């Protein structure tokens, strides 16, 4: 007989029970401390009672195994024939305290979940009460009623539970509407509420339901899974459509908050009450691609009938639905829709569902030491072979089973803390907040493996569970993964299948495409610009080489050289105008912008400024009539011309420097309307165009264009005013005026047009560059080609000496001008003389006729008088010698000679009347 040392403090307290089996008497002695603090003895003789001694708590009692002795305390040990003790076993129920649970199981009504959940809860209670490691001193008992899933009936039953003995330590309702009523009232009685069948998101409100827990996950538990899938498939934009009910509205509000935290946008949110037609059309119109649908099964058929009509399905779309529909929900004939089964099957193909896992998919043994399959077998046996599909709450039965286990484990966890505070579970009443608080803390920290999966509660008391992910493939649902929201673990099978090449895009894919200048256009214009630069070099070389020729000197060659250089700079600006992101990196593009601005600005200032200076000087000198003669005699000072060009150039340089310092040019990108490619692709092209711009670009352009525009208008005015002036000091001012006309017109047309066409890179470049090319070509041709032609045709080359040898004259500029003036006056006088000669001839003819008439008259008189001569009186008559009326008397007494046949004796024999040879008396005679 081996001795056995049994620690008194661990084995006897708090209830001391010792049983000794006397083989002689067969009596059984039981010693336990009663509630009143005394000790009661049953079945013992007085001698036995007197022999019992109560020892202090720190003593040990040695029991010797003899015969059939049994030690009964919190645990039971029996003496075996071999002299050893048995292992600890559960003590008899007669020695346990009962804890009562008030439950409402809906056996009928809208959701008759109690039909399977009640047997499941009873199975859990039986197993818990048999366990020696869980509530060894207590027994859980279930007091339940049928709530019929009716809040009104539940109110009456709740009153009975609360005001009828015994006291219930926990309430266990089912059905969301009943749970809402019970949970809101339970706080007044300091009762914990643990629901097994409530999914309404509204119950996840700790302020309204401070003591509520549930093993049935909230409907919002689908949302973490959906967000995880959105992130897996790289979707950042979704759309939603919901039926207007509280449960779906709450679920969608939660989804909106979660996707916002994940950086996902809900671009379209539609709802409907009974007819989803308008909502589906809005989804189509707003290009929704990833669509979350929240509605009941009957409304789901209506929605997808409209989806089929709007063609809102296929490889571009993905629908997310609730997973608790029947597997063949889309094949059920529904008189409220006008779509065939084939139409519905086509529309729903490929959609994804999420469903709360209510049965652990893994073969593991949890707190109950049962696998999920073993649980189902025992439940089927408990139901007596009923058809699960016809038994209400069969899917939720694992949740009711785990609810009992969660409660038992939580109560077991509170025993030690309560004992430390001097409380016991059986001391609970409806006014005891301390025990309620301990039970709350124990439930809030629950974590165990149940037949429904991992059992854990979030901060709102809702169950955190796995989610099953399925996809409709070929008309049937296929499991494609699980998601554990407690650990954030996605178990993916990799068998998802899509109509297209893969998961569709969450929106039309927009491909950014930069617009670049046509290279053919750029090369073509560049060739013309290069040729223009060569022409400018030729003109500049010609002007410098022949700068000693008097004709070139009289055209102010240094100003012409500036014009040629300015033209070449303007042509050089065409090359950076055509350079874009195709040729240089984006970082270097601002440098190209600077080149454009400076080359074009300085080129314009040099080319146009030099021409403007010439025409300005001509206008200043020759347009004042009263000072015209004095101004012509003034000597032209070239430095004034150069200073004028320098001022214009300095204004441009200063203004450009201020622009670049205050508001430097940088690259900006212009976006255009998206374009659809010709191919059948789910993409759009986003055209982009790079521009050189600054923060106040319009202001700067307004200042520059205003200043340059005034110069152009003033140049046109001056050219018009000086069109008839001729001066040898600037002998090409008429050509300059013509060049100014062309440049001004082209610039004033090009500037506004290029601003309008700035979004069309080819047209804008072509217009601006060709305007520069034409302006430069016209300027160079008008200014330099006539000079080349004159020197080539007349042989006026190299020096003034050669010119003198050819002409035989060494006249200066003033003599040449006087010579030309005399030639013009001589021609005018010759014309006048010709007119007078014609008048003289006419008068001579008249005189001859008068003389002939007089001769006839004299002959007639002589015939009448028979006389051959005139009488003396007639010969002496002075009237007979008078000239015709209107003519002066002849000088002297001589008659007009008949031999006067020509008036050429009025001017010199050489036939020319010079300015100094024309006598006043002769001119008077001619003009008479």
Secondary structure by P-SEA (a helix, b strand, c coil): cbbbbcccccccccbbbbbbbbccccbbbbbbbccccbbbbccccaaaaaabbbbcccbbbbbbbcccccccccbbbbbccccccccccccccccbbbbbbbbbbcccccccccccaaaaaaaaaaaaaacccccccbbbbbbbbbccccaaaaaaaaaaaaaccccccbbbbccaaaaaaaaaaccccbbbbbbccccccccccccccccccccccccaaaaaaaaaaaaaaccccbbbbbcccaaaaaaaaaaaaaaaaacccccbbbbbcccaaaaaaaaaaacccbbbbbccaaaaaaaaaaaaaaccccccbbbbbbccccccccccccccccccaaaaaaaacbbbbbbccccccccccccccccaaaaaaaaaaaaccccccccccccaaaaaaaaaaaaaaaaaaaaaaaaaacccccccccccaaaaaaaaaaaaabbbbccccbbbbccccccbbbbbbbbbcccbbbbcccccccccccccccccccccccccccccbbbbbbbbccaaaaaaaaaaaaaaaaaaaaaaaaaaaacccaaaaaaaaaaaaaaaaaaaaaaaaccccccccccccccaaaaaaaaaaaaaaaaaaaaaaaaaaaaaaaaaccccccaaaaaaaccccaaaaaaaaaaaaaaaaaaaaaaaaabbbbbbbbbcccccccccccbbbbbbbbbbcccaaaaaaaaaaaaaaaaaaaaaaaaaaacccccccccaaaaaaaaaaaaaaaaaaaaaaaaaacccaaaaaaaaaaaaaaaaaaaaaaccaaaaaaaaaacccccaaaaaaaacccccaaaaaaaaaaaaaaaaaaaaaaaaaaaaaaaaaaaaaaaaaaaaaaaaaaaaaccccccccccccccccccccccccccccccccccccccccccccccccccccccaaaaaaaac
